[in-house]
């Protein structure tokens, strides 16, 4: 059951990365979108085994929340 979920997450993230890679012309943009997708994929897989772990949205908010406050 969990192996199927892991494979599904990996296939979805690979499709997202492929689509973003093809649509973007800038190398920097490609790297950033692939990195964010990879981090979200890892967090999603961890959530399968540790459901109490904060979700990808909460982790991104925690990481980039302070950056948002500094930019204002």
CHARMM-style PDB file with segment names, atoms N, HN, CA, C and O in Angstrom:
ATOM      1  N   UNK     1       0.826  -1.197   0.000  1.00  0.00      PROA
ATOM      2  CA  UNK     1       0.000   0.000   0.000  1.00  0.00      PROA
ATOM      3  C   UNK     1       0.870   1.261   0.000  1.00  0.00      PROA
ATOM      4  O   UNK     1       0.670   2.161  -0.815  1.00  0.00      PROA
ATOM      5  N   UNK     2       1.832   1.315   0.917  1.00  0.00      PROA
ATOM      6  HN  UNK     2       1.994   0.583   1.579  1.00  0.00      PROA
ATOM      7  CA  UNK     2       2.681   2.505   0.989  1.00  0.00      PROA
ATOM      8  C   UNK     2       3.634   2.587  -0.193  1.00  0.00      PROA
ATOM      9  O   UNK     2       3.997   3.681  -0.626  1.00  0.00      PROA
ATOM     10  N   UNK     3       4.040   1.442  -0.715  1.00  0.00      PROA
ATOM     11  HN  UNK     3       3.745   0.553  -0.364  1.00  0.00      PROA
ATOM     12  CA  UNK     3       4.933   1.456  -1.879  1.00  0.00      PROA
ATOM     13  C   UNK     3       4.213   2.066  -3.075  1.00  0.00      PROA
ATOM     14  O   UNK     3       4.810   2.823  -3.840  1.00  0.00      PROA
ATOM     15  N   UNK     4       2.930   1.740  -3.239  1.00  0.00      PROA
ATOM     16  HN  UNK     4       2.445   1.125  -2.617  1.00  0.00      PROA
ATOM     17  CA  UNK     4       2.145   2.332  -4.320  1.00  0.00      PROA
ATOM     18  C   UNK     4       2.001   3.831  -4.150  1.00  0.00      PROA
ATOM     19  O   UNK     4       2.063   4.583  -5.123  1.00  0.00      PROA
ATOM     20  N   UNK     5       1.808   4.261  -2.921  1.00  0.00      PROA
ATOM     21  HN  UNK     5       1.757   3.650  -2.131  1.00  0.00      PROA
ATOM     22  CA  UNK     5       1.703   5.697  -2.644  1.00  0.00      PROA
ATOM     23  C   UNK     5       3.023   6.409  -2.927  1.00  0.00      PROA
ATOM     24  O   UNK     5       3.037   7.501  -3.494  1.00  0.00      PROA
ATOM     25  N   UNK     6       4.126   5.785  -2.531  1.00  0.00      PROA
ATOM     26  HN  UNK     6       4.114   4.897  -2.070  1.00  0.00      PROA
ATOM     27  CA  UNK     6       5.438   6.379  -2.791  1.00  0.00      PROA
ATOM     28  C   UNK     6       5.687   6.488  -4.291  1.00  0.00      PROA
ATOM     29  O   UNK     6       6.156   7.519  -4.774  1.00  0.00      PROA
ATOM     30  N   UNK     7       5.372   5.428  -5.023  1.00  0.00      PROA
ATOM     31  HN  UNK     7       4.991   4.591  -4.630  1.00  0.00      PROA
ATOM     32  CA  UNK     7       5.551   5.470  -6.474  1.00  0.00      PROA
ATOM     33  C   UNK     7       4.664   6.534  -7.119  1.00  0.00      PROA
ATOM     34  O   UNK     7       5.085   7.211  -8.057  1.00  0.00      PROA
ATOM     35  N   UNK     8       3.439   6.679  -6.618  1.00  0.00      PROA
ATOM     36  HN  UNK     8       3.097   6.129  -5.856  1.00  0.00      PROA
ATOM     37  CA  UNK     8       2.544   7.712  -7.133  1.00  0.00      PROA
ATOM     38  C   UNK     8       3.082   9.113  -6.892  1.00  0.00      PROA
ATOM     39  O   UNK     8       3.032   9.971  -7.774  1.00  0.00      PROA
ATOM     40  N   UNK     9       3.598   9.336  -5.686  1.00  0.00      PROA
ATOM     41  HN  UNK     9       3.639   8.640  -4.969  1.00  0.00      PROA
ATOM     42  CA  UNK     9       4.182  10.642  -5.366  1.00  0.00      PROA
ATOM     43  C   UNK     9       5.383  10.924  -6.256  1.00  0.00      PROA
ATOM     44  O   UNK     9       5.543  12.032  -6.769  1.00  0.00      PROA
ATOM     45  N   UNK    10       6.227   9.912  -6.436  1.00  0.00      PROA
ATOM     46  HN  UNK    10       6.098   9.012  -6.019  1.00  0.00      PROA
ATOM     47  CA  UNK    10       7.413  10.093  -7.268  1.00  0.00      PROA
ATOM     48  C   UNK    10       7.048  10.349  -8.723  1.00  0.00      PROA
ATOM     49  O   UNK    10       7.669  11.187  -9.377  1.00  0.00      PROA
ATOM     50  N   UNK    11       6.051   9.637  -9.238  1.00  0.00      PROA
ATOM     51  HN  UNK    11       5.548   8.956  -8.707  1.00  0.00      PROA
ATOM     52  CA  UNK    11       5.632   9.845 -10.629  1.00  0.00      PROA
ATOM     53  C   UNK    11       5.026  11.230 -10.823  1.00  0.00      PROA
ATOM     54  O   UNK    11       5.299  11.894 -11.823  1.00  0.00      PROA
ATOM     55  N   UNK    12       4.208  11.666  -9.877  1.00  0.00      PROA
ATOM     56  HN  UNK    12       3.986  11.127  -9.065  1.00  0.00      PROA
ATOM     57  CA  UNK    12       3.618  13.003  -9.960  1.00  0.00      PROA
ATOM     58  C   UNK    12       4.693  14.092  -9.901  1.00  0.00      PROA
ATOM     59  O   UNK    12       4.664  15.044 -10.681  1.00  0.00      PROA
ATOM     60  N   UNK    13       5.626  13.947  -8.986  1.00  0.00      PROA
ATOM     61  HN  UNK    13       5.650  13.174  -8.352  1.00  0.00      PROA
ATOM     62  CA  UNK    13       6.664  14.967  -8.876  1.00  0.00      PROA
ATOM     63  C   UNK    13       7.572  14.964 -10.108  1.00  0.00      PROA
ATOM     64  O   UNK    13       8.038  16.019 -10.537  1.00  0.00      PROA
ATOM     65  N   UNK    14       7.826  13.780 -10.677  1.00  0.00      PROA
ATOM     66  HN  UNK    14       7.448  12.923 -10.328  1.00  0.00      PROA
ATOM     67  CA  UNK    14       8.623  13.725 -11.901  1.00  0.00      PROA
ATOM     68  C   UNK    14       7.891  14.404 -13.055  1.00  0.00      PROA
ATOM     69  O   UNK    14       8.511  15.094 -13.864  1.00  0.00      PROA
ATOM     70  N   UNK    15       6.588  14.213 -13.134  1.00  0.00      PROA
ATOM     71  HN  UNK    15       6.084  13.652 -12.477  1.00  0.00      PROA
ATOM     72  CA  UNK    15       5.806  14.862 -14.187  1.00  0.00      PROA
ATOM     73  C   UNK    15       5.801  16.379 -14.007  1.00  0.00      PROA
ATOM     74  O   UNK    15       5.895  17.124 -14.982  1.00  0.00      PROA
ATOM     75  N   UNK    16       5.693  16.830 -12.767  1.00  0.00      PROA
ATOM     76  HN  UNK    16       5.616  16.225 -11.975  1.00  0.00      PROA
ATOM     77  CA  UNK    16       5.720  18.268 -12.495  1.00  0.00      PROA
ATOM     78  C   UNK    16       7.083  18.851 -12.863  1.00  0.00      PROA
ATOM     79  O   UNK    16       7.166  19.898 -13.506  1.00  0.00      PROA
ATOM     80  N   UNK    17       8.148  18.167 -12.451  1.00  0.00      PROA
ATOM     81  HN  UNK    17       8.081  17.317 -11.929  1.00  0.00      PROA
ATOM     82  CA  UNK    17       9.492  18.651 -12.773  1.00  0.00      PROA
ATOM     83  C   UNK    17       9.722  18.676 -14.287  1.00  0.00      PROA
ATOM     84  O   UNK    17      10.305  19.627 -14.808  1.00  0.00      PROA
ATOM     85  N   UNK    18       9.274  17.653 -14.982  1.00  0.00      PROA
ATOM     86  HN  UNK    18       8.800  16.881 -14.558  1.00  0.00      PROA
ATOM     87  CA  UNK    18       9.433  17.599 -16.432  1.00  0.00      PROA
ATOM     88  C   UNK    18       8.690  18.753 -17.104  1.00  0.00      PROA
ATOM     89  O   UNK    18       9.234  19.417 -17.986  1.00  0.00      PROA
ATOM     90  N   UNK    19       7.452  18.987 -16.687  1.00  0.00      PROA
ATOM     91  HN  UNK    19       7.010  18.448 -15.970  1.00  0.00      PROA
ATOM     92  CA  UNK    19       6.668  20.079 -17.255  1.00  0.00      PROA
ATOM     93  C   UNK    19       7.284  21.439 -16.991  1.00  0.00      PROA
ATOM     94  O   UNK    19       7.325  22.293 -17.877  1.00  0.00      PROA
ATOM     95  N   UNK    20       7.762  21.640 -15.774  1.00  0.00      PROA
ATOM     96  HN  UNK    20       7.729  20.946 -15.054  1.00  0.00      PROA
ATOM     97  CA  UNK    20       8.403  22.908 -15.432  1.00  0.00      PROA
ATOM     98  C   UNK    20       9.720  23.074 -16.184  1.00  0.00      PROA
ATOM     99  O   UNK    20      10.058  24.178 -16.610  1.00  0.00      PROA
ATOM    100  N   UNK    21      10.451  21.997 -16.346  1.00  0.00      PROA
ATOM    101  HN  UNK    21      10.176  21.099 -16.000  1.00  0.00      PROA
ATOM    102  CA  UNK    21      11.742  22.053 -17.032  1.00  0.00      PROA
ATOM    103  C   UNK    21      11.555  22.443 -18.493  1.00  0.00      PROA
ATOM    104  O   UNK    21      12.314  23.248 -19.033  1.00  0.00      PROA
ATOM    105  N   UNK    22      10.526  21.860 -19.133  1.00  0.00      PROA
ATOM    106  HN  UNK    22       9.909  21.207 -18.694  1.00  0.00      PROA
ATOM    107  CA  UNK    22      10.281  22.148 -20.541  1.00  0.00      PROA
ATOM    108  C   UNK    22       9.728  23.557 -20.761  1.00  0.00      PROA
ATOM    109  O   UNK    22      10.026  24.185 -21.777  1.00  0.00      PROA
ATOM    110  N   UNK    23       8.930  24.054 -19.824  1.00  0.00      PROA
ATOM    111  HN  UNK    23       8.688  23.544 -18.999  1.00  0.00      PROA
ATOM    112  CA  UNK    23       8.281  25.349 -20.023  1.00  0.00      PROA
ATOM    113  C   UNK    23       9.181  26.535 -19.675  1.00  0.00      PROA
ATOM    114  O   UNK    23       8.942  27.650 -20.140  1.00  0.00      PROA
ATOM    115  N   UNK    24      10.201  26.307 -18.870  1.00  0.00      PROA
ATOM    116  HN  UNK    24      10.396  25.402 -18.493  1.00  0.00      PROA
ATOM    117  CA  UNK    24      11.073  27.397 -18.441  1.00  0.00      PROA
ATOM    118  C   UNK    24      12.318  27.473 -19.319  1.00  0.00      PROA
ATOM    119  O   UNK    24      12.891  26.452 -19.699  1.00  0.00      PROA
ATOM    120  N   UNK    25      12.719  28.683 -19.628  1.00  0.00      PROA
ATOM    121  HN  UNK    25      12.254  29.513 -19.319  1.00  0.00      PROA
ATOM    122  CA  UNK    25      13.909  28.895 -20.452  1.00  0.00      PROA
ATOM    123  C   UNK    25      15.156  29.172 -19.606  1.00  0.00      PROA
ATOM    124  O   UNK    25      16.274  28.855 -20.015  1.00  0.00      PROA
ATOM    125  N   UNK    26      14.956  29.761 -18.432  1.00  0.00      PROA
ATOM    126  HN  UNK    26      14.048  30.018 -18.100  1.00  0.00      PROA
ATOM    127  CA  UNK    26      16.084  30.140 -17.594  1.00  0.00      PROA
ATOM    128  C   UNK    26      16.554  28.966 -16.742  1.00  0.00      PROA
ATOM    129  O   UNK    26      15.746  28.231 -16.174  1.00  0.00      PROA
ATOM    130  N   UNK    27      17.858  28.803 -16.662  1.00  0.00      PROA
ATOM    131  HN  UNK    27      18.515  29.400 -17.123  1.00  0.00      PROA
ATOM    132  CA  UNK    27      18.437  27.712 -15.894  1.00  0.00      PROA
ATOM    133  C   UNK    27      18.155  27.879 -14.399  1.00  0.00      PROA
ATOM    134  O   UNK    27      17.864  26.906 -13.703  1.00  0.00      PROA
ATOM    135  N   UNK    28      18.241  29.100 -13.921  1.00  0.00      PROA
ATOM    136  HN  UNK    28      18.477  29.891 -14.486  1.00  0.00      PROA
ATOM    137  CA  UNK    28      18.018  29.369 -12.497  1.00  0.00      PROA
ATOM    138  C   UNK    28      16.577  29.023 -12.089  1.00  0.00      PROA
ATOM    139  O   UNK    28      16.349  28.438 -11.030  1.00  0.00      PROA
ATOM    140  N   UNK    29      15.636  29.384 -12.919  1.00  0.00      PROA
ATOM    141  HN  UNK    29      15.821  29.860 -13.779  1.00  0.00      PROA
ATOM    142  CA  UNK    29      14.233  29.081 -12.653  1.00  0.00      PROA
ATOM    143  C   UNK    29      13.980  27.577 -12.640  1.00  0.00      PROA
ATOM    144  O   UNK    29      13.202  27.075 -11.829  1.00  0.00      PROA
ATOM    145  N   UNK    30      14.639  26.875 -13.539  1.00  0.00      PROA
ATOM    146  HN  UNK    30      15.271  27.283 -14.197  1.00  0.00      PROA
ATOM    147  CA  UNK    30      14.507  25.417 -13.589  1.00  0.00      PROA
ATOM    148  C   UNK    30      15.018  24.774 -12.298  1.00  0.00      PROA
ATOM    149  O   UNK    30      14.386  23.878 -11.741  1.00  0.00      PROA
ATOM    150  N   UNK    31      16.164  25.247 -11.842  1.00  0.00      PROA
ATOM    151  HN  UNK    31      16.678  25.975 -12.295  1.00  0.00      PROA
ATOM    152  CA  UNK    31      16.769  24.682 -10.639  1.00  0.00      PROA
ATOM    153  C   UNK    31      15.910  24.960  -9.412  1.00  0.00      PROA
ATOM    154  O   UNK    31      15.728  24.080  -8.570  1.00  0.00      PROA
ATOM    155  N   UNK    32      15.389  26.163  -9.305  1.00  0.00      PROA
ATOM    156  HN  UNK    32      15.537  26.878  -9.988  1.00  0.00      PROA
ATOM    157  CA  UNK    32      14.562  26.533  -8.150  1.00  0.00      PROA
ATOM    158  C   UNK    32      13.273  25.715  -8.124  1.00  0.00      PROA
ATOM    159  O   UNK    32      12.896  25.186  -7.079  1.00  0.00      PROA
ATOM    160  N   UNK    33      12.602  25.610  -9.257  1.00  0.00      PROA
ATOM    161  HN  UNK    33      12.909  26.040 -10.106  1.00  0.00      PROA
ATOM    162  CA  UNK    33      11.345  24.850  -9.277  1.00  0.00      PROA
ATOM    163  C   UNK    33      11.593  23.369  -9.025  1.00  0.00      PROA
ATOM    164  O   UNK    33      10.795  22.720  -8.349  1.00  0.00      PROA
ATOM    165  N   UNK    34      12.678  22.826  -9.551  1.00  0.00      PROA
ATOM    166  HN  UNK    34      13.326  23.354 -10.100  1.00  0.00      PROA
ATOM    167  CA  UNK    34      13.003  21.421  -9.293  1.00  0.00      PROA
ATOM    168  C   UNK    34      13.355  21.205  -7.823  1.00  0.00      PROA
ATOM    169  O   UNK    34      12.989  20.183  -7.242  1.00  0.00      PROA
ATOM    170  N   UNK    35      14.050  22.144  -7.230  1.00  0.00      PROA
ATOM    171  HN  UNK    35      14.347  22.974  -7.702  1.00  0.00      PROA
ATOM    172  CA  UNK    35      14.408  22.030  -5.819  1.00  0.00      PROA
ATOM    173  C   UNK    35      13.204  22.075  -4.901  1.00  0.00      PROA
ATOM    174  O   UNK    35      13.092  21.277  -3.970  1.00  0.00      PROA
ATOM    175  N   UNK    36      12.306  23.007  -5.164  1.00  0.00      PROA
ATOM    176  HN  UNK    36      12.397  23.655  -5.920  1.00  0.00      PROA
ATOM    177  CA  UNK    36      11.103  23.111  -4.341  1.00  0.00      PROA
ATOM    178  C   UNK    36      10.236  21.866  -4.499  1.00  0.00      PROA
ATOM    179  O   UNK    36       9.674  21.371  -3.522  1.00  0.00      PROA
ATOM    180  N   UNK    37      10.125  21.360  -5.724  1.00  0.00      PROA
ATOM    181  HN  UNK    37      10.582  21.762  -6.518  1.00  0.00      PROA
ATOM    182  CA  UNK    37       9.350  20.148  -5.959  1.00  0.00      PROA
ATOM    183  C   UNK    37       9.996  18.950  -5.265  1.00  0.00      PROA
ATOM    184  O   UNK    37       9.292  18.107  -4.709  1.00  0.00      PROA
ATOM    185  N   UNK    38      11.317  18.867  -5.291  1.00  0.00      PROA
ATOM    186  HN  UNK    38      11.889  19.552  -5.743  1.00  0.00      PROA
ATOM    187  CA  UNK    38      12.018  17.765  -4.629  1.00  0.00      PROA
ATOM    188  C   UNK    38      11.816  17.801  -3.117  1.00  0.00      PROA
ATOM    189  O   UNK    38      11.596  16.764  -2.491  1.00  0.00      PROA
ATOM    190  N   UNK    39      11.892  18.987  -2.538  1.00  0.00      PROA
ATOM    191  HN  UNK    39      12.071  19.830  -3.047  1.00  0.00      PROA
ATOM    192  CA  UNK    39      11.676  19.117  -1.089  1.00  0.00      PROA
ATOM    193  C   UNK    39      10.247  18.717  -0.733  1.00  0.00      PROA
ATOM    194  O   UNK    39      10.033  18.003   0.247  1.00  0.00      PROA
ATOM    195  N   UNK    40       9.273  19.165  -1.512  1.00  0.00      PROA
ATOM    196  HN  UNK    40       9.447  19.745  -2.308  1.00  0.00      PROA
ATOM    197  CA  UNK    40       7.879  18.808  -1.259  1.00  0.00      PROA
ATOM    198  C   UNK    40       7.656  17.310  -1.428  1.00  0.00      PROA
ATOM    199  O   UNK    40       6.846  16.725  -0.709  1.00  0.00      PROA
ATOM    200  N   UNK    41       8.359  16.683  -2.364  1.00  0.00      PROA
ATOM    201  HN  UNK    41       9.017  17.158  -2.948  1.00  0.00      PROA
ATOM    202  CA  UNK    41       8.252  15.236  -2.567  1.00  0.00      PROA
ATOM    203  C   UNK    41       8.776  14.478  -1.350  1.00  0.00      PROA
ATOM    204  O   UNK    41       8.141  13.536  -0.875  1.00  0.00      PROA
ATOM    205  N   UNK    42       9.921  14.890  -0.856  1.00  0.00      PROA
ATOM    206  HN  UNK    42      10.436  15.655  -1.241  1.00  0.00      PROA
ATOM    207  CA  UNK    42      10.494  14.237   0.323  1.00  0.00      PROA
ATOM    208  C   UNK    42       9.575  14.400   1.528  1.00  0.00      PROA
ATOM    209  O   UNK    42       9.364  13.451   2.284  1.00  0.00      PROA
ATOM    210  N   UNK    43       9.033  15.594   1.706  1.00  0.00      PROA
ATOM    211  HN  UNK    43       9.204  16.365   1.093  1.00  0.00      PROA
ATOM    212  CA  UNK    43       8.111  15.827   2.824  1.00  0.00      PROA
ATOM    213  C   UNK    43       6.855  14.977   2.659  1.00  0.00      PROA
ATOM    214  O   UNK    43       6.342  14.435   3.638  1.00  0.00      PROA
ATOM    215  N   UNK    44       6.363  14.857   1.444  1.00  0.00      PROA
ATOM    216  HN  UNK    44       6.780  15.296   0.649  1.00  0.00      PROA
ATOM    217  CA  UNK    44       5.183  14.026   1.201  1.00  0.00      PROA
ATOM    218  C   UNK    44       5.428  12.563   1.524  1.00  0.00      PROA
ATOM    219  O   UNK    44       4.557  11.895   2.081  1.00  0.00      PROA
ATOM    220  N   UNK    45       6.600  12.060   1.180  1.00  0.00      PROA
ATOM    221  HN  UNK    45       7.308  12.602   0.728  1.00  0.00      PROA
ATOM    222  CA  UNK    45       6.935  10.670   1.499  1.00  0.00      PROA
ATOM    223  C   UNK    45       7.104  10.482   3.002  1.00  0.00      PROA
ATOM    224  O   UNK    45       6.678   9.467   3.554  1.00  0.00      PROA
ATOM    225  N   UNK    46       7.721  11.451   3.661  1.00  0.00      PROA
ATOM    226  HN  UNK    46       8.067  12.275   3.213  1.00  0.00      PROA
ATOM    227  CA  UNK    46       7.857  11.373   5.123  1.00  0.00      PROA
ATOM    228  C   UNK    46       6.483  11.360   5.786  1.00  0.00      PROA
ATOM    229  O   UNK    46       6.279  10.672   6.786  1.00  0.00      PROA
ATOM    230  N   UNK    47       5.542  12.121   5.229  1.00  0.00      PROA
ATOM    231  HN  UNK    47       5.708  12.680   4.417  1.00  0.00      PROA
ATOM    232  CA  UNK    47       4.194  12.169   5.798  1.00  0.00      PROA
ATOM    233  C   UNK    47       3.490  10.807   5.752  1.00  0.00      PROA
ATOM    234  O   UNK    47       2.609  10.542   6.569  1.00  0.00      PROA
ATOM    235  N   UNK    48       3.866   9.959   4.820  1.00  0.00      PROA
ATOM    236  HN  UNK    48       4.582  10.175   4.156  1.00  0.00      PROA
ATOM    237  CA  UNK    48       3.286   8.621   4.775  1.00  0.00      PROA
ATOM    238  C   UNK    48       3.651   7.817   6.015  1.00  0.00      PROA
ATOM    239  O   UNK    48       2.843   7.031   6.510  1.00  0.00      PROA
ATOM    240  N   UNK    49       4.858   8.013   6.512  1.00  0.00      PROA
ATOM    241  HN  UNK    49       5.514   8.651   6.110  1.00  0.00      PROA
ATOM    242  CA  UNK    49       5.335   7.247   7.649  1.00  0.00      PROA
ATOM    243  C   UNK    49       5.157   7.974   8.983  1.00  0.00      PROA
ATOM    244  O   UNK    49       5.022   7.336  10.027  1.00  0.00      PROA
ATOM    245  N   UNK    50       5.157   9.293   8.947  1.00  0.00      PROA
ATOM    246  HN  UNK    50       5.267   9.811   8.099  1.00  0.00      PROA
ATOM    247  CA  UNK    50       4.983  10.106  10.155  1.00  0.00      PROA
ATOM    248  C   UNK    50       3.850  11.102   9.943  1.00  0.00      PROA
ATOM    249  O   UNK    50       4.117  12.251   9.590  1.00  0.00      PROA
ATOM    250  N   UNK    51       2.602  10.707  10.144  1.00  0.00      PROA
ATOM    251  HN  UNK    51       2.386   9.774  10.431  1.00  0.00      PROA
ATOM    252  CA  UNK    51       1.476  11.599   9.846  1.00  0.00      PROA
ATOM    253  C   UNK    51       1.426  12.871  10.702  1.00  0.00      PROA
ATOM    254  O   UNK    51       0.768  13.837  10.315  1.00  0.00      PROA
ATOM    255  N   UNK    52       2.094  12.893  11.837  1.00  0.00      PROA
ATOM    256  HN  UNK    52       2.628  12.108  12.151  1.00  0.00      PROA
ATOM    257  CA  UNK    52       2.073  14.088  12.686  1.00  0.00      PROA
ATOM    258  C   UNK    52       3.058  15.156  12.227  1.00  0.00      PROA
ATOM    259  O   UNK    52       3.030  16.282  12.723  1.00  0.00      PROA
ATOM    260  N   UNK    53       3.915  14.813  11.296  1.00  0.00      PROA
ATOM    261  HN  UNK    53       3.938  13.898  10.893  1.00  0.00      PROA
ATOM    262  CA  UNK    53       4.880  15.757  10.734  1.00  0.00      PROA
ATOM    263  C   UNK    53       4.120  16.849   9.986  1.00  0.00      PROA
ATOM    264  O   UNK    53       3.121  16.547   9.332  1.00  0.00      PROA
ATOM    265  N   UNK    54       4.563  18.123  10.059  1.00  0.00      PROA
ATOM    266  HN  UNK    54       5.374  18.368  10.590  1.00  0.00      PROA
ATOM    267  CA  UNK    54       3.849  19.182   9.333  1.00  0.00      PROA
ATOM    268  C   UNK    54       3.907  18.961   7.826  1.00  0.00      PROA
ATOM    269  O   UNK    54       4.903  18.465   7.299  1.00  0.00      PROA
ATOM    270  N   UNK    55       2.841  19.331   7.147  1.00  0.00      PROA
ATOM    271  HN  UNK    55       2.032  19.734   7.575  1.00  0.00      PROA
ATOM    272  CA  UNK    55       2.744  19.146   5.701  1.00  0.00      PROA
ATOM    273  C   UNK    55       3.653  20.076   4.923  1.00  0.00      PROA
ATOM    274  O   UNK    55       4.274  20.968   5.502  1.00  0.00      PROA
ATOM    275  N   UNK    56       3.738  19.874   3.603  1.00  0.00      PROA
ATOM    276  HN  UNK    56       3.234  19.150   3.133  1.00  0.00      PROA
ATOM    277  CA  UNK    56       4.629  20.695   2.779  1.00  0.00      PROA
ATOM    278  C   UNK    56       4.306  22.184   2.863  1.00  0.00      PROA
ATOM    279  O   UNK    56       5.215  23.014   2.888  1.00  0.00      PROA
ATOM    280  N   UNK    57       3.041  22.524   2.905  1.00  0.00      PROA
ATOM    281  HN  UNK    57       2.302  21.851   2.884  1.00  0.00      PROA
ATOM    282  CA  UNK    57       2.661  23.928   2.975  1.00  0.00      PROA
ATOM    283  C   UNK    57       3.109  24.549   4.289  1.00  0.00      PROA
ATOM    284  O   UNK    57       3.600  25.677   4.314  1.00  0.00      PROA
ATOM    285  N   UNK    58       2.941  23.819   5.370  1.00  0.00      PROA
ATOM    286  HN  UNK    58       2.542  22.902   5.350  1.00  0.00      PROA
ATOM    287  CA  UNK    58       3.342  24.342   6.669  1.00  0.00      PROA
ATOM    288  C   UNK    58       4.856  24.486   6.774  1.00  0.00      PROA
ATOM    289  O   UNK    58       5.346  25.449   7.363  1.00  0.00      PROA
ATOM    290  N   UNK    59       5.601  23.537   6.206  1.00  0.00      PROA
ATOM    291  HN  UNK    59       5.202  22.755   5.727  1.00  0.00      PROA
ATOM    292  CA  UNK    59       7.053  23.622   6.247  1.00  0.00      PROA
ATOM    293  C   UNK    59       7.544  24.800   5.406  1.00  0.00      PROA
ATOM    294  O   UNK    59       8.430  25.540   5.835  1.00  0.00      PROA
ATOM    295  N   UNK    60       6.979  24.978   4.219  1.00  0.00      PROA
ATOM    296  HN  UNK    60       6.260  24.377   3.870  1.00  0.00      PROA
ATOM    297  CA  UNK    60       7.380  26.100   3.361  1.00  0.00      PROA
ATOM    298  C   UNK    60       7.043  27.428   4.035  1.00  0.00      PROA
ATOM    299  O   UNK    60       7.807  28.389   3.944  1.00  0.00      PROA
ATOM    300  N   UNK    61       5.902  27.475   4.706  1.00  0.00      PROA
ATOM    301  HN  UNK    61       5.281  26.694   4.780  1.00  0.00      PROA
ATOM    302  CA  UNK    61       5.511  28.693   5.422  1.00  0.00      PROA
ATOM    303  C   UNK    61       6.495  28.972   6.557  1.00  0.00      PROA
ATOM    304  O   UNK    61       6.855  30.123   6.804  1.00  0.00      PROA
ATOM    305  N   UNK    62       6.925  27.919   7.243  1.00  0.00      PROA
ATOM    306  HN  UNK    62       6.633  26.984   7.042  1.00  0.00      PROA
ATOM    307  CA  UNK    62       7.886  28.070   8.325  1.00  0.00      PROA
ATOM    308  C   UNK    62       9.234  28.550   7.788  1.00  0.00      PROA
ATOM    309  O   UNK    62       9.862  29.427   8.381  1.00  0.00      PROA
ATOM    310  N   UNK    63       9.677  27.979   6.673  1.00  0.00      PROA
ATOM    311  HN  UNK    63       9.167  27.266   6.192  1.00  0.00      PROA
ATOM    312  CA  UNK    63      10.981  28.329   6.111  1.00  0.00      PROA
ATOM    313  C   UNK    63      10.970  29.726   5.508  1.00  0.00      PROA
ATOM    314  O   UNK    63      11.871  30.523   5.768  1.00  0.00      PROA
ATOM    315  N   UNK    64       9.946  30.027   4.696  1.00  0.00      PROA
ATOM    316  HN  UNK    64       9.215  29.379   4.485  1.00  0.00      PROA
ATOM    317  CA  UNK    64       9.921  31.289   3.974  1.00  0.00      PROA
ATOM    318  C   UNK    64       9.120  32.381   4.677  1.00  0.00      PROA
ATOM    319  O   UNK    64       9.058  33.504   4.178  1.00  0.00      PROA
ATOM    320  N   UNK    65       8.515  32.087   5.807  1.00  0.00      PROA
ATOM    321  HN  UNK    65       8.566  31.174   6.213  1.00  0.00      PROA
ATOM    322  CA  UNK    65       7.750  33.093   6.536  1.00  0.00      PROA
ATOM    323  C   UNK    65       8.616  34.222   7.029  1.00  0.00      PROA
ATOM    324  O   UNK    65       8.227  35.388   6.961  1.00  0.00      PROA
ATOM    325  N   UNK    66       9.779  33.888   7.522  1.00  0.00      PROA
ATOM    326  HN  UNK    66      10.095  32.941   7.578  1.00  0.00      PROA
ATOM    327  CA  UNK    66      10.694  34.926   8.028  1.00  0.00      PROA
ATOM    328  C   UNK    66      11.245  35.764   6.863  1.00  0.00      PROA
ATOM    329  O   UNK    66      11.489  36.960   7.018  1.00  0.00      PROA
ATOM    330  N   UNK    67      11.435  35.138   5.713  1.00  0.00      PROA
ATOM    331  HN  UNK    67      11.237  34.166   5.587  1.00  0.00      PROA
ATOM    332  CA  UNK    67      11.922  35.873   4.559  1.00  0.00      PROA
ATOM    333  C   UNK    67      10.862  36.886   4.109  1.00  0.00      PROA
ATOM    334  O   UNK    67      11.185  38.011   3.727  1.00  0.00      PROA
ATOM    335  N   UNK    68       9.605  36.472   4.161  1.00  0.00      PROA
ATOM    336  HN  UNK    68       9.342  35.558   4.472  1.00  0.00      PROA
ATOM    337  CA  UNK    68       8.503  37.356   3.779  1.00  0.00      PROA
ATOM    338  C   UNK    68       8.443  38.573   4.705  1.00  0.00      PROA
ATOM    339  O   UNK    68       8.210  39.691   4.246  1.00  0.00      PROA
ATOM    340  N   UNK    69       8.648  38.360   5.990  1.00  0.00      PROA
ATOM    341  HN  UNK    69       8.837  37.452   6.362  1.00  0.00      PROA
ATOM    342  CA  UNK    69       8.616  39.479   6.939  1.00  0.00      PROA
ATOM    343  C   UNK    69       9.788  40.433   6.704  1.00  0.00      PROA
ATOM    344  O   UNK    69       9.644  41.648   6.845  1.00  0.00      PROA
ATOM    345  N   UNK    70      10.949  39.875   6.345  1.00  0.00      PROA
ATOM    346  HN  UNK    70      11.066  38.889   6.231  1.00  0.00      PROA
ATOM    347  CA  UNK    70      12.114  40.723   6.091  1.00  0.00      PROA
ATOM    348  C   UNK    70      11.944  41.575   4.835  1.00  0.00      PROA
ATOM    349  O   UNK    70      12.464  42.688   4.761  1.00  0.00      PROA
ATOM    350  N   UNK    71      11.216  41.053   3.849  1.00  0.00      PROA
ATOM    351  HN  UNK    71      10.793  40.148   3.908  1.00  0.00      PROA
ATOM    352  CA  UNK    71      11.045  41.779   2.593  1.00  0.00      PROA
ATOM    353  C   UNK    71      10.031  42.911   2.708  1.00  0.00      PROA
ATOM    354  O   UNK    71      10.048  43.823   1.882  1.00  0.00      PROA
ATOM    355  N   UNK    72       9.158  42.883   3.693  1.00  0.00      PROA
ATOM    356  HN  UNK    72       9.143  42.141   4.364  1.00  0.00      PROA
ATOM    357  CA  UNK    72       8.150  43.934   3.843  1.00  0.00      PROA
ATOM    358  C   UNK    72       8.681  45.144   4.509  1.00  0.00      PROA
ATOM    359  OT1 UNK    72       7.948  46.114   4.705  1.00  0.00      PROA
TER     360      UNK     72
END
